[in-house]
Amino acid sequence: MLMLSAAGSLRDRLSGFAADDYLSKFEFPELVARLRALERRMQSARPPLLES
């Protein structure tokens, strides 16, 4: 889960640790990069697919 917020104080960032990633006051290219990284982490966490 990626948490997006306009709040960037220390307290806000710490509360974001409930998510996999926290992004405040971002630019679009950074958002895309973090979404791709999150997708890679999720794919590696999936159990292997068995095919017959």
LINMO-V784657 format. One record per residue. N is the residue number from 1. OMEGA is omega in whole degrees, 0 to 359 (999 if undefined). Layout:
# LINMO-V784657
n=N omega=OMEGA
n=N omega=OMEGA
This chain:
# LINMO-V784657
n=1 omega=177
n=2 omega=179
n=3 omega=177
n=4 omega=183
n=5 omega=172
n=6 omega=180
n=7 omega=184
n=8 omega=180
n=9 omega=180
n=10 omega=180
n=11 omega=179
n=12 omega=180
n=13 omega=178
n=14 omega=178
n=15 omega=178
n=16 omega=179
n=17 omega=173
n=18 omega=178
n=19 omega=176
n=20 omega=182
n=21 omega=182
n=22 omega=182
n=23 omega=178
n=24 omega=176
n=25 omega=189
n=26 omega=170
n=27 omega=187
n=28 omega=180
n=29 omega=178
n=30 omega=177
n=31 omega=180
n=32 omega=180
n=33 omega=180
n=34 omega=177
n=35 omega=178
n=36 omega=179
n=37 omega=178
n=38 omega=178
n=39 omega=178
n=40 omega=180
n=41 omega=180
n=42 omega=180
n=43 omega=181
n=44 omega=181
n=45 omega=181
n=46 omega=176
n=47 omega=180
n=48 omega=179
n=49 omega=178
n=50 omega=178
n=51 omega=179
n=52 omega=999
